[in-house]
Amino acid sequence: MLDEALSRYYPYAAKDPRSCQILAAMLTEADALEAHEAFMTHLKTAHKRKLGFWSLPG
């Protein structure tokens, strides 16, 4: 969604990182997955100019 710059979906997608953060705390062993904090860092780096997305409440 951020790769395709579909800004009309940003309000819906802005809630997803918060949901993922809550769910990540419930995982016991996730070797194949990167930590939520690392994922968010990569996402913010790759899409730092999408201010319309980052300014939305999560």
Contact map, one row per residue, 1 for C-alpha under 8 A:
1111110010000000000000000000000000000000000000000000000000
1111111000000000000000000000000000000000000000100100000000
1111100000000000000000000000000000000000000000000000000000
1111110000000000000000000000000000000000000000000000000000
1111111000000000000000000000000000000000000000000000000000
1101111111000000000000000000000000000000000000000000000000
0100111111000000000000000000000000000000000000000001100000
0000011111100000000000000000000000000000000000000000000000
1000011111111000000000000000000000000000000000000000000000
0000011111111100000000000000000000000000000000000001100100
0000000111111110000000000000000000000000000000000000100100
0000000011111111000000000000000000000000000000000000000000
0000000011111111100000000000000000000000000000000000000000
0000000001111111110000000000000000000000000000000000110111
0000000000111111111000000000000000000000000000000000000011
0000000000011111111100000000000000000000000000000000000001
0000000000001111111110000000000000000001000000000000000001
0000000000000111111111000000000000000000000000000000000001
0000000000000011111111100000000000000000000000000000000000
0000000000000001111111110000000000010000000000000000000000
0000000000000000111111111000000000010000000000000000000000
0000000000000000011111111100000000000000000000000000000000
0000000000000000001111111110000000000000000000000000000000
0000000000000000000111111110000000110000000000000000000000
0000000000000000000011111111000000000000000000000000000000
0000000000000000000001111111000000000000000000000000000000
0000000000000000000000111111110000000000000000000000000000
0000000000000000000000001111110000000000000000000000000000
0000000000000000000000000011111000000000000000000000000000
0000000000000000000000000011111111000000000000000000000000
0000000000000000000000000000111111000000000000000000000000
0000000000000000000000000000011111000000000000000000000000
0000000000000000000000000000011111100000000000000000000000
0000000000000000000000000000011111110110000000000000000000
0000000000000000000000010000000011111110000000000000000000
0000000000000000000110010000000001111111000000000000000000
0000000000000000000000000000000000111111100000000000000000
0000000000000000000000000000000001111111110000000000000000
0000000000000000000000000000000001111111111000000000000000
0000000000000000100000000000000000011111111100000000000000
0000000000000000000000000000000000001111111110000000000000
0000000000000000000000000000000000000111111111000000000000
0000000000000000000000000000000000000011111111110000000000
0000000000000000000000000000000000000001111111110000000000
0000000000000000000000000000000000000000111111110000000000
0000000000000000000000000000000000000000011111110000000000
0100000000000000000000000000000000000000001111111100000000
0000000000000000000000000000000000000000001111111110000000
0000000000000000000000000000000000000000000000111110000000
0100000000000000000000000000000000000000000000111111110000
0000000000000000000000000000000000000000000000011111111000
0000001001000000000000000000000000000000000000000111111100
0000001001100100000000000000000000000000000000000111111100
0000000000000100000000000000000000000000000000000111111110
0000000000000000000000000000000000000000000000000011111110
0000000001100100000000000000000000000000000000000001111111
0000000000000110000000000000000000000000000000000000011111
0000000000000111110000000000000000000000000000000000000111
